Amino acid sequence: MGFKIRVLGAAGTVTGSRILIEYADRSVLVDCGLFQGGRKMKARNWEPFPIRPERLDAVFITHAHIDHTGYLPRLVAQGFDGPVYASEATCALLELLLPDSAYLQEQDAAYANKTGYSRHKPALPLYSVEDAEAALELLQPAAPEQSHAFDGLEATWFPAGHILGSSILQLDIRASGNQRRAVFSGDLGGYRGPFM
């Protein structure tokens, strides 16, 4: 069975969490985060995605923080239209976070154009509120600690205690008679908070 994991972000930095898993003839992404920080780090968000986004079969999310989800609208704007699986609480938080992130992108571009500080003429947002709304249409809420089948794999979300809905994601991948298990922690901690 062909099985490959490619780390596309959150390596050498803690932002931009993106992990590409290729198995059989499928490609799925675990997390879809924005790179945050200084100019060089943010510039990584503008780099071409390593495969054509329309070739991705699905995205699986560990939790709602923008460094794990904020690239979703950009991915959708570039052609991804598959399901985005996340815990129920993560889906609810994304209804707030993704449009807000897009609004900030638009405001930053408008300010750059108004003041002329950008080297790009015109300065453009990484994505729009419309792109964020299109990404929200793809969300597929998943109940915790129940396996969800998807095209040769089973995904299970276990509570991670970081923020509401944050999860440890377990993927059991079956193809060509073989099975692999990959476990992704996302971010951990905060179990003692009153809402956890």
Phi, psi and chi 1 to 4 in degrees:
 res  aa     phi    psi   chi1   chi2   chi3   chi4
   1 MET       -  128.5  160.1  175.6  115.8      -
   2 GLY   -72.8  126.5      -      -      -      -
   3 PHE  -146.7  121.6  179.3   83.8      -      -
   4 LYS  -141.2  137.8 -175.6  167.6   31.3  171.0
   5 ILE  -115.1  127.5  -65.5  178.3      -      -
   6 ARG  -122.0  121.3  -65.9  169.2   57.2 -170.9
   7 VAL   -85.1  117.2  177.3      -      -      -
   8 LEU  -104.9   -9.5  -53.5  177.4      -      -
   9 GLY  -161.9  176.0      -      -      -      -
  10 ALA    56.5   32.0      -      -      -      -
  11 ALA  -122.3  119.8      -      -      -      -
  12 GLY    81.3   -0.9      -      -      -      -
  13 THR  -157.3  167.4  179.1      -      -      -
  14 VAL  -101.0    4.3  -63.9      -      -      -
  15 THR  -112.3  168.9   69.8      -      -      -
  16 GLY    73.9   37.5      -      -      -      -
  17 SER   -61.3  117.0  179.4      -      -      -
  18 ARG  -152.9  121.7  -56.6  176.3 -160.8  165.5
  19 ILE  -128.6  120.1  -58.1  164.1      -      -
  20 LEU   -95.4  128.3 -179.6   64.8      -      -
  21 ILE  -117.5  125.6  -60.0  174.6      -      -
  22 GLU  -117.8  127.5  -62.8  168.3  -58.8      -
  23 TYR  -146.8  143.5   64.5   97.5      -      -
  24 ALA    47.4 -122.8      -      -      -      -
  25 ASP  -111.4   28.5   60.4  -12.8      -      -
  26 ARG  -112.9  152.7  -60.5  -77.2  179.3 -109.2
  27 SER  -136.0  124.1  -63.3      -      -      -
  28 VAL  -128.9  155.0  -60.6      -      -      -
  29 LEU  -115.8  132.9 -165.8   63.1      -      -
  30 VAL  -102.4  117.5  173.6      -      -      -
  31 ASP    66.8  155.1  -75.3  -18.0      -      -
  32 CYS  -151.1   63.5 -168.2      -      -      -
  33 GLY   -91.6  158.1      -      -      -      -
  34 LEU   -84.2  144.0  -90.5 -172.8      -      -
  35 PHE   -79.5  130.6  -71.6   99.7      -      -
  36 GLN  -124.7  155.8  -61.4  171.5  -54.9      -
  37 GLY   130.8 -141.4      -      -      -      -
  38 GLY   -72.9 -179.9      -      -      -      -
  39 ARG   -56.8  -44.8 -179.3  179.0  -68.0 -169.4
  40 LYS   -62.8  -40.2  -79.5 -174.4  174.3 -179.5
  41 MET   -66.9  -47.2 -167.5   61.9   66.2      -
  42 LYS   -63.2  -31.3  -71.2  179.3 -177.0  175.9
  43 ALA   -62.1  -25.1      -      -      -      -
  44 ARG   -63.9  -25.1  -67.0  177.7   70.4  179.2
  45 ASN   -66.1  -23.1  -66.5  -46.4      -      -
  46 TRP   -89.6   -9.8  -68.4   90.2      -      -
  47 GLU   -67.8  149.5  -65.7  173.5   -1.7      -
  48 PRO   -61.3  141.5  -17.3   26.7      -      -
  49 PHE   -68.1  141.7 -161.6   72.5      -      -
  50 PRO   -65.0  -20.1   12.2  -19.1      -      -
  51 ILE  -129.5  162.1   66.7  169.5      -      -
  52 ARG   -63.4  125.0  -67.3 -166.5  -31.9  -89.5
  53 PRO   -54.6  -31.5  -30.6   38.2      -      -
  54 GLU   -69.2  -14.2   65.1  -88.9   16.1      -
  55 ARG   -80.7  -15.1  -77.8 -167.6   49.1 -133.0
  56 LEU   -70.0  135.9  -81.5  174.6      -      -
  57 ASP   -88.5  -30.1  -65.1  -66.4      -      -
  58 ALA  -167.2  162.8      -      -      -      -
  59 VAL  -124.8  137.3  175.5      -      -      -
  60 PHE  -118.7  130.5  -64.3   85.6      -      -
  61 ILE  -112.9  136.6  -60.4  -64.7      -      -
  62 THR   -86.3  -38.9   60.2      -      -      -
  63 HIS  -164.6  172.3   69.0  -75.3      -      -
  64 ALA   -83.1  -12.3      -      -      -      -
  65 HIS   -53.6  144.3  -81.9  151.5      -      -
  66 ILE   -61.4  -29.4  -67.3  -61.7      -      -
  67 ASP   -73.1   -1.8   63.9  -36.3      -      -
  68 HIS  -118.1  -12.9  -70.9 -105.0      -      -
  69 THR  -135.3  -15.9   62.9      -      -      -
  70 GLY   -68.1  -10.1      -      -      -      -
  71 TYR   -89.5   -8.2 -167.9   77.4      -      -
  72 LEU   -53.6  -48.5  -85.8  169.9      -      -
  73 PRO   -61.4  -36.1  -25.4   36.0      -      -
  74 ARG   -65.0  -43.5  176.2   79.2  172.9  169.5
  75 LEU   -60.8  -41.8 -162.8   67.7      -      -
  76 VAL   -66.1  -42.7  168.8      -      -      -
  77 ALA   -61.6  -25.8      -      -      -      -
  78 GLN   -91.8    2.5  -64.7  177.4   73.9      -
  79 GLY   122.8   -8.3      -      -      -      -
  80 PHE   -70.0  133.3  173.0   71.2      -      -
  81 ASP  -141.4   22.6   64.7   -4.3      -      -
  82 GLY   -87.0 -178.7      -      -      -      -
  83 PRO   -73.0  149.3   26.3  -32.9      -      -
  84 VAL  -119.8  110.1  177.2      -      -      -
  85 TYR   -96.1  134.2  -63.3   97.3      -      -
  86 ALA  -158.4  164.2      -      -      -      -
  87 SER   -61.8  158.7   70.7      -      -      -
  88 GLU   -57.2  -44.7  -66.2  163.1  -24.6      -
  89 ALA   -66.9  -36.5      -      -      -      -
  90 THR   -63.4  -43.3  -65.9      -      -      -
  91 CYS   -58.9  -42.3  -70.3      -      -      -
  92 ALA   -63.4  -42.6      -      -      -      -
  93 LEU   -66.2  -36.8  -72.1  172.3      -      -
  94 LEU   -64.8  -27.1  -71.2  177.0      -      -
  95 GLU   -59.5  -27.3  -63.8  -83.0  -16.7      -
  96 LEU   -94.0  -45.0  -58.0  170.8      -      -
  97 LEU   -72.4  -43.3  -67.6  173.7      -      -
  98 LEU   -67.2  -45.4  -69.5 -176.6      -      -
  99 PRO   -62.6  -35.9  -25.1   35.6      -      -
 100 ASP   -65.5  -43.0 -176.0   59.9      -      -
 101 SER   -60.5  -42.7  175.7      -      -      -
 102 ALA   -64.4  -41.4      -      -      -      -
 103 TYR   -59.3  -43.7  174.0   77.2      -      -
 104 LEU   -63.7  -39.0  -66.7  173.6      -      -
 105 GLN   -59.7  -45.8  -64.9  -78.9  -19.5      -
 106 GLU   -65.3  -40.9  -69.0  177.3  -20.3      -
 107 GLN   -67.0  -39.8  -69.2  -58.0  -57.3      -
 108 ASP   -61.3  -42.6  -74.8  -10.4      -      -
 109 ALA   -66.2  -41.9      -      -      -      -
 110 ALA   -63.0  -41.9      -      -      -      -
 111 TYR   -65.9  -41.5 -179.0   75.7      -      -
 112 ALA   -61.9  -40.0      -      -      -      -
 113 ASN   -69.1  -37.4  -71.9  -37.6      -      -
 114 LYS   -67.9  -41.9  179.8  178.9  177.0 -178.1
 115 THR   -93.7  -14.1   60.6      -      -      -
 116 GLY    74.0   18.0      -      -      -      -
 117 TYR   -79.8  -14.2   82.1   79.8      -      -
 118 SER   -83.5  146.5  176.1      -      -      -
 119 ARG   -79.9  -11.7   60.4 -175.0  170.6  179.4
 120 HIS   -93.4  134.0  -56.2  -74.2      -      -
 121 LYS  -125.3  108.0  -54.5  -67.1 -177.1 -148.6
 122 PRO   -83.5  159.2   32.8  -35.7      -      -
 123 ALA   -71.4  136.8      -      -      -      -
 124 LEU  -119.0  149.6  -60.1  172.3      -      -
 125 PRO   -72.8  151.2   26.3  -31.8      -      -
 126 LEU   -59.7  -37.0 -175.5   63.8      -      -
 127 TYR  -158.5  167.0   50.5   81.2      -      -
 128 SER  -107.4  170.2   67.3      -      -      -
 129 VAL   -60.3  -37.1  170.6      -      -      -
 130 GLU   -62.6  -39.1  -69.9   78.4   16.4      -
 131 ASP   -63.4  -40.6  -63.0  -31.2      -      -
 132 ALA   -64.1  -42.0      -      -      -      -
 133 GLU   -64.6  -37.4  -70.2  168.6   -7.2      -
 134 ALA   -64.8  -37.8      -      -      -      -
 135 ALA   -64.5  -39.0      -      -      -      -
 136 LEU   -63.4  -30.1  -66.8  174.1      -      -
 137 GLU   -64.6  -20.6  -66.4  -66.1  -39.9      -
 138 LEU   -89.9   -7.5  -57.1  176.4      -      -
 139 LEU   -64.9  136.3  -67.5  177.8      -      -
 140 GLN  -125.7  100.8  -58.9  -71.1  -39.8      -
 141 PRO   -65.4  139.7  -16.1   27.3      -      -
 142 ALA  -121.9  133.8      -      -      -      -
 143 ALA   -74.2  145.2      -      -      -      -
 144 PRO   -68.5  146.2   22.4  -29.4      -      -
 145 GLU    58.2   26.8  -60.3 -173.0   43.6      -
 146 GLN  -123.5  138.4  -66.4 -178.7   14.4      -
 147 SER   -77.7  138.0  -66.6      -      -      -
 148 HIS  -121.4  119.3  -58.0  -88.7      -      -
 149 ALA   -80.3  138.3      -      -      -      -
 150 PHE  -149.0  107.8  173.2   82.2      -      -
 151 ASP    37.9   65.9 -141.5    0.6      -      -
 152 GLY    89.2    3.1      -      -      -      -
 153 LEU  -142.5  160.9   67.4   76.0      -      -
 154 GLU  -122.0  130.7  -77.2 -172.3    2.4      -
 155 ALA  -110.9  136.5      -      -      -      -
 156 THR  -134.4  131.9  -49.7      -      -      -
 157 TRP  -104.6  128.0  -74.4 -100.5      -      -
 158 PHE  -117.0  139.4  -61.9   95.4      -      -
 159 PRO   -55.3  134.8  -24.3   33.8      -      -
 160 ALA  -110.4  -13.1      -      -      -      -
 161 GLY    75.1   12.7      -      -      -      -
 162 HIS   -85.2  -59.1  179.9   57.2      -      -
 163 ILE  -139.0  174.7   62.1  169.9      -      -
 164 LEU   -54.0  129.6  -69.3  175.1      -      -
 165 GLY    81.6   -7.4      -      -      -      -
 166 SER   -65.4  143.0   62.6      -      -      -
 167 SER  -142.1  152.5  -56.8      -      -      -
 168 ILE   -89.5  127.3  -63.3  166.4      -      -
 169 LEU  -104.2  124.1  175.2   62.9      -      -
 170 GLN  -110.2  124.7  176.1  179.2  -61.9      -
 171 LEU  -113.8  121.3  -62.4  179.9      -      -
 172 ASP  -105.0  112.4  -70.1  -57.6      -      -
 173 ILE  -107.2  124.5  -59.0  166.8      -      -
 174 ARG  -120.2  124.1  -65.9  176.8 -172.0   88.9
 175 ALA  -159.0  142.7      -      -      -      -
 176 SER    52.8   36.0  -55.8      -      -      -
 177 GLY    79.2   -0.9      -      -      -      -
 178 ASN  -108.5  158.9  -64.9  -49.1      -      -
 179 GLN  -132.1  137.7 -180.0  172.0  -32.1      -
 180 ARG  -127.0  148.4  -58.1  -78.7  178.2  127.0
 181 ARG  -121.6  130.9  173.9  172.6  -75.1  171.5
 182 ALA  -126.3  132.9      -      -      -      -
 183 VAL  -121.8  130.6  178.7      -      -      -
 184 PHE  -121.0  123.3  -56.9   90.4      -      -
 185 SER   -80.0  -22.5   66.2      -      -      -
 186 GLY    60.8 -137.4      -      -      -      -
 187 ASP  -107.8  146.7  -68.3  -12.2      -      -
 188 LEU  -119.3  162.6  -57.2  170.9      -      -
 189 GLY   108.4  167.2      -      -      -      -
 190 GLY    89.6   21.4      -      -      -      -
 191 TYR   -60.8  -26.1  -68.4  101.5      -      -
 192 ARG   -85.4   -3.1  -66.7 -168.8  177.9  118.7
 193 GLY   -63.5  149.6      -      -      -      -
 194 PRO   -62.0  -26.3   17.7  -28.0      -      -
 195 PHE   -89.4  -11.4  -65.2  111.2      -      -
 196 MET   -86.0      -  -68.1  -65.1  127.7      -
